[in-house]
Amino acid sequence: MMPRPDTIVPMMASPSAVLPADDDAWGFEVKWDGVRTIAYIDDGGGVRLSSRTLRDVTRVYPDVHGVAEALRGRQAVLDGEVVAFDDAGRPSFEKLQSRMNVEVSGVSDPLVTGAPAVYVLFDLLYVDGRSLLDATYEERRAELDALLPAGGGAGWQVPAYVPGNGAAMLAATKAQRLEGVIAKRLGSRYLPGKRGREWLKVKNVSRQEVVIGGWLPGEGGLTGTLGALAVGVYDDGGEFRYAGRVGTGLTLAERHRLAGLLAPLVVDVSPFVGAQPDKRGCVFVRPELVCEVAFAEWTAIGTLRHPAYKGLRHDKPARNVVRERVLLS
């Protein structure tokens, strides 16, 4: 018997421009637009939720605790994504924004009822005294499907994965305007905290985490509030590099909220090394807040083309935000 682990850093997928060539050796899942979460379930029905930065988020998402009841006294460690769905049934990172990083009083809290969360499960790492980290992905998924009832329950679900036929899966996600797919080698082990070629993410829309290094005042109808964010990423040498301006995708309410969050971070000197945003009127801040953007492409000078704001991320330290290197084969 092995004691249940209390700390597991999630295994991550590497971005890839193409699907794996040896299609039959892989399983394919929908890429959910949420926040990665590990659940530790004890045999008394207790549950503890942990983010990918190991922050305790148990009281942030009480509406997903029902998965512990479904285990009927079993001990387990589960991996998945906490997701909020929009009115059309699609994952909405924007809708989840109101829930992230906010502890609530319980399932009747207005934040919960206004944006209910669902725990989308895709891996089983431990069960009843057995570690499954060295089991293959195919074996872990089989045990997960046997452990939890098909169809899911209140606040949780276990969507099926598709062995092989990744092209059809990717096309289906594109037709449904979903973010993309995660390809996982059927024979791969679970490597906590690692990002390699055994798990790949292939996106329909390019996304990138960036760090806010300043903001520019709005003009015209946005006079008096935040107009655009000046964002950057860290290079291989640890230098903070300018990656462009983000003004699209920000609601008026979010502009005011960000202005309030950035006010205590204002500094006199630019945090960017090398290329700079237009300094006329730019308010520089300590690079602490991470947000996610959708974009068309990276330009030759290292800035984002047509970036659109998707929301703040509280599950990744700013210093870990680098330009994602996409595998081409």
C-alpha positions as CSV (number, residue, x, y, z in Angstrom):
1,M,0.0,0.0,0.0
2,M,1.3,3.4,-0.9
3,P,0.1,6.5,1.0
4,R,-1.9,9.0,-1.1
5,P,0.4,11.8,-2.4
6,D,-0.4,15.3,-1.2
7,T,1.4,17.2,-3.9
8,I,1.5,16.5,-7.6
9,V,2.4,19.2,-10.2
10,P,0.4,18.5,-13.3
11,M,2.0,17.1,-16.4
12,M,1.8,19.6,-19.3
13,A,1.4,19.4,-23.1
14,S,3.8,20.9,-25.6
15,P,2.3,23.1,-28.4
16,S,2.4,21.5,-31.8
17,A,1.6,22.9,-35.2
18,V,0.6,19.4,-36.5
19,L,-1.1,16.3,-35.3
20,P,1.1,13.2,-34.6
21,A,2.0,11.2,-37.8
22,D,1.6,7.8,-36.1
23,D,-2.1,8.4,-35.4
24,D,-3.0,5.0,-34.1
25,A,-0.5,5.3,-31.2
26,W,-2.3,8.3,-29.7
27,G,-5.5,9.2,-27.9
28,F,-7.2,12.5,-28.5
29,E,-9.2,14.7,-26.1
30,V,-10.9,18.1,-26.5
31,K,-8.7,21.0,-25.2
32,W,-10.8,22.5,-22.5
33,D,-10.6,26.3,-22.0
34,G,-10.4,26.3,-18.2
35,V,-8.0,26.0,-15.3
36,R,-6.0,22.9,-14.6
37,T,-6.8,21.4,-11.2
38,I,-5.7,18.3,-9.2
39,A,-8.2,16.8,-6.8
40,Y,-7.1,14.8,-3.7
41,I,-10.0,12.7,-2.4
42,D,-9.9,10.8,0.9
43,D,-11.9,7.8,1.9
44,G,-14.1,9.8,4.1
45,G,-15.4,11.9,1.1
46,G,-13.2,14.9,1.8
47,V,-11.8,16.8,-1.2
48,R,-8.9,19.2,-1.6
49,L,-8.4,21.0,-4.9
50,S,-5.0,22.3,-6.0
51,S,-4.0,24.6,-9.0
52,R,-1.1,24.0,-11.3
53,T,0.9,26.4,-9.1
54,L,0.0,24.3,-6.0
55,R,-2.4,26.9,-4.6
56,D,-5.3,25.5,-2.6
57,V,-8.5,26.3,-4.5
58,T,-10.9,24.0,-2.6
59,R,-13.1,26.9,-1.4
60,V,-13.0,28.6,-4.9
61,Y,-14.9,25.8,-6.6
62,P,-17.3,24.1,-4.1
63,D,-19.7,23.2,-6.9
64,V,-17.3,20.5,-8.2
65,H,-16.9,18.7,-4.9
66,G,-19.6,16.2,-5.8
67,V,-17.0,14.0,-7.5
68,A,-15.9,12.9,-4.0
69,E,-19.3,11.6,-3.2
70,A,-19.4,9.7,-6.5
71,L,-16.3,7.8,-5.5
72,R,-18.2,6.2,-2.6
73,G,-15.4,6.1,0.0
74,R,-12.5,5.4,-2.4
75,Q,-9.2,7.3,-2.1
76,A,-8.0,8.9,-5.3
77,V,-6.0,11.7,-7.0
78,L,-7.7,13.0,-10.1
79,D,-6.5,15.4,-12.8
80,G,-8.7,17.6,-14.9
81,E,-9.8,21.1,-15.9
82,V,-12.3,23.3,-14.1
83,V,-14.5,24.8,-16.8
84,A,-17.4,27.3,-17.1
85,F,-19.7,26.9,-20.1
86,D,-21.5,29.6,-22.0
87,D,-25.2,29.6,-23.0
88,A,-24.3,27.7,-26.2
89,G,-22.6,24.9,-24.1
90,R,-19.0,25.9,-25.1
91,P,-16.2,26.3,-22.6
92,S,-15.8,30.0,-21.7
93,F,-12.6,31.2,-20.1
94,E,-14.2,34.7,-19.9
95,K,-17.1,33.4,-17.9
96,L,-14.8,31.6,-15.5
97,Q,-13.0,34.9,-14.8
98,S,-15.5,35.9,-12.1
99,R,-14.7,32.7,-10.2
100,M,-10.9,32.5,-10.4
101,N,-9.0,33.3,-7.3
102,V,-12.1,34.1,-5.2
103,E,-13.1,32.0,-2.3
104,V,-16.9,31.7,-1.8
105,S,-19.3,30.8,1.0
106,G,-20.7,27.7,-0.7
107,V,-22.7,26.5,-3.7
108,S,-25.4,29.1,-3.0
109,D,-23.0,32.0,-3.3
110,P,-24.1,34.4,-6.2
111,L,-20.7,33.9,-7.9
112,V,-21.3,30.2,-8.1
113,T,-24.9,30.4,-9.3
114,G,-24.0,33.1,-11.8
115,A,-21.1,31.1,-13.3
116,P,-21.4,27.4,-12.3
117,A,-18.2,25.4,-12.7
118,V,-17.7,21.8,-14.0
119,Y,-14.8,19.6,-13.3
120,V,-13.8,17.9,-16.6
121,L,-11.8,14.9,-15.6
122,F,-9.2,13.2,-17.9
123,D,-6.7,11.4,-15.7
124,L,-6.4,9.2,-12.6
125,L,-3.1,9.3,-10.8
126,Y,-3.7,7.3,-7.6
127,V,-6.5,5.0,-6.3
128,D,-6.8,3.0,-3.1
129,G,-3.1,2.7,-2.2
130,R,-1.9,2.4,-5.8
131,S,0.1,5.0,-7.7
132,L,-0.8,5.0,-11.4
133,L,2.0,7.4,-12.4
134,D,3.9,4.6,-14.1
135,A,0.9,3.1,-15.8
136,T,0.2,4.0,-19.4
137,Y,-2.2,6.7,-20.4
138,E,-4.5,4.0,-21.9
139,E,-4.4,2.0,-18.6
140,R,-5.1,5.1,-16.5
141,R,-8.0,6.1,-18.7
142,A,-9.5,2.6,-18.4
143,E,-9.3,2.8,-14.6
144,L,-10.8,6.3,-14.6
145,D,-13.7,5.1,-16.7
146,A,-14.2,2.1,-14.4
147,L,-14.0,4.3,-11.2
148,L,-16.6,6.9,-12.1
149,P,-20.1,6.4,-13.6
150,A,-20.6,7.2,-17.2
151,G,-22.4,10.4,-17.8
152,G,-20.9,12.3,-14.9
153,G,-22.7,13.9,-12.1
154,A,-23.4,17.2,-10.4
155,G,-20.4,19.5,-11.1
156,W,-18.2,16.9,-12.9
157,Q,-17.9,14.8,-16.0
158,V,-15.5,12.4,-17.7
159,P,-15.6,13.0,-21.5
160,A,-14.4,10.1,-23.6
161,Y,-11.1,10.2,-25.4
162,V,-10.8,9.1,-29.0
163,P,-8.0,6.6,-29.9
164,G,-6.6,7.4,-33.3
165,N,-8.3,9.6,-36.0
166,G,-7.0,12.9,-34.7
167,A,-7.7,14.8,-37.9
168,A,-11.5,14.1,-37.5
169,M,-11.3,15.1,-33.9
170,L,-9.5,18.4,-34.7
171,A,-12.0,19.1,-37.5
172,A,-14.9,18.5,-35.2
173,T,-13.5,20.9,-32.5
174,K,-13.0,23.5,-35.2
175,A,-16.6,23.2,-36.4
176,Q,-17.8,23.6,-32.9
177,R,-15.5,26.6,-32.3
178,L,-13.6,24.9,-29.6
179,E,-9.9,25.6,-28.9
180,G,-8.4,22.4,-30.3
181,V,-7.3,19.0,-29.1
182,I,-4.8,17.4,-26.8
183,A,-3.0,14.4,-28.2
184,K,-1.6,11.9,-25.7
185,R,0.5,8.9,-26.6
186,L,-1.4,5.8,-25.5
187,G,1.7,4.3,-23.9
188,S,2.9,7.4,-22.1
189,R,3.5,7.5,-18.3
190,Y,2.4,10.5,-16.2
191,L,5.5,12.7,-15.6
192,P,4.5,15.4,-12.9
193,G,5.7,18.9,-13.8
194,K,7.1,17.8,-17.1
195,R,6.3,19.1,-20.6
196,G,7.6,16.9,-23.5
197,R,6.5,15.2,-26.7
198,E,4.3,12.6,-25.1
199,W,1.4,15.1,-24.8
200,L,0.8,17.6,-27.5
201,K,-1.7,20.4,-27.9
202,V,-2.9,21.4,-31.4
203,K,-5.0,24.5,-31.4
204,N,-7.5,25.9,-33.8
205,V,-6.7,29.4,-32.5
206,S,-3.3,30.5,-31.3
207,R,-3.3,31.4,-27.6
208,Q,-0.4,32.8,-25.5
209,E,0.0,33.8,-21.9
210,V,1.6,37.2,-21.5
211,V,2.6,39.5,-18.6
212,I,1.2,43.0,-18.3
213,G,4.0,45.5,-18.1
214,G,2.0,48.7,-18.6
215,W,-1.1,50.3,-19.9
216,L,-2.1,53.2,-22.2
217,P,-5.0,55.5,-21.5
218,G,-8.1,55.2,-23.7
219,E,-9.0,57.7,-26.3
220,G,-12.4,58.8,-27.7
221,G,-15.2,56.9,-26.0
222,L,-12.6,55.3,-23.7
223,T,-11.2,58.6,-22.4
224,G,-10.7,58.4,-18.7
225,T,-10.0,54.6,-18.5
226,L,-7.6,52.0,-19.7
227,G,-7.3,51.8,-23.5
228,A,-4.8,49.0,-24.1
229,L,-2.4,46.8,-22.2
230,A,1.4,46.8,-22.9
231,V,2.4,43.1,-22.6
232,G,5.6,41.0,-22.7
233,V,7.1,37.6,-22.2
234,Y,10.4,36.5,-20.7
235,D,13.2,35.3,-23.0
236,D,15.6,32.4,-22.4
237,G,17.9,34.7,-20.5
238,G,15.2,35.9,-18.1
239,E,14.8,39.3,-19.7
240,F,11.3,40.8,-20.0
241,R,10.6,41.6,-23.7
242,Y,7.9,43.7,-25.1
243,A,5.3,41.6,-27.1
244,G,2.8,44.3,-28.2
245,R,-0.4,46.1,-27.2
246,V,-3.7,44.5,-26.4
247,G,-6.8,46.6,-26.7
248,T,-9.3,44.2,-28.3
249,G,-11.5,41.9,-26.2
250,L,-11.7,44.2,-23.1
251,T,-15.2,45.1,-21.9
252,L,-15.6,48.4,-20.2
253,A,-16.1,46.7,-16.9
254,E,-12.9,44.7,-17.4
255,R,-11.0,47.9,-18.3
256,H,-12.1,49.5,-15.0
257,R,-11.2,46.3,-13.0
258,L,-7.8,46.0,-14.6
259,A,-7.1,49.7,-13.9
260,G,-7.8,49.1,-10.2
261,L,-5.6,46.0,-10.1
262,L,-2.7,47.7,-11.8
263,A,-2.8,51.0,-9.8
264,P,-0.8,49.6,-6.9
265,L,1.8,48.2,-9.3
266,V,2.8,51.5,-11.0
267,V,6.5,52.2,-11.4
268,D,8.5,55.1,-12.9
269,V,10.8,53.0,-15.1
270,S,9.8,50.6,-17.9
271,P,10.1,46.9,-17.0
272,F,10.8,46.0,-20.7
273,V,14.3,45.3,-21.9
274,G,15.1,46.4,-25.5
275,A,12.1,47.4,-27.7
276,Q,9.5,49.6,-25.9
277,P,5.8,50.5,-26.3
278,D,5.0,54.0,-27.3
279,K,6.1,55.8,-24.1
280,R,3.8,58.8,-24.7
281,G,1.3,58.3,-21.9
282,C,2.2,54.7,-21.2
283,V,1.9,53.9,-17.5
284,F,4.4,51.3,-16.5
285,V,3.8,48.6,-13.9
286,R,5.6,45.8,-12.1
287,P,5.2,42.7,-14.4
288,E,3.1,40.6,-12.0
289,L,-0.3,40.1,-13.6
290,V,-0.6,37.3,-16.2
291,C,-3.3,37.3,-18.9
292,E,-4.1,35.1,-21.9
293,V,-4.6,36.4,-25.4
294,A,-5.7,34.9,-28.7
295,F,-3.7,36.2,-31.7
296,A,-3.1,35.7,-35.4
297,E,0.7,35.2,-35.4
298,W,4.1,36.3,-34.1
299,T,5.7,39.0,-36.3
300,A,9.3,39.0,-37.4
301,I,10.2,41.5,-34.7
302,G,8.7,39.4,-31.9
303,T,5.3,41.1,-31.3
304,L,1.8,39.6,-31.4
305,R,-0.3,40.4,-34.5
306,H,-4.0,41.2,-33.8
307,P,-4.0,40.0,-30.1
308,A,-7.3,39.8,-28.3
309,Y,-7.7,39.8,-24.5
310,K,-9.2,36.6,-23.1
311,G,-8.8,37.1,-19.3
312,L,-6.4,37.1,-16.4
313,R,-4.7,33.9,-15.3
314,H,-3.9,33.3,-11.6
315,D,-2.5,29.8,-12.1
316,K,1.0,30.7,-13.6
317,P,3.8,32.8,-12.0
318,A,4.7,35.8,-14.2
319,R,8.4,34.8,-14.3
320,N,7.4,31.4,-16.0
321,V,5.7,33.1,-18.9
322,V,7.7,32.6,-22.1
323,R,6.9,32.6,-25.8
324,E,5.5,29.1,-26.6
325,R,7.7,27.3,-29.0
326,V,5.5,25.3,-31.4
327,L,6.7,21.9,-32.5
328,L,6.6,21.6,-36.3
329,S,6.8,17.8,-36.5
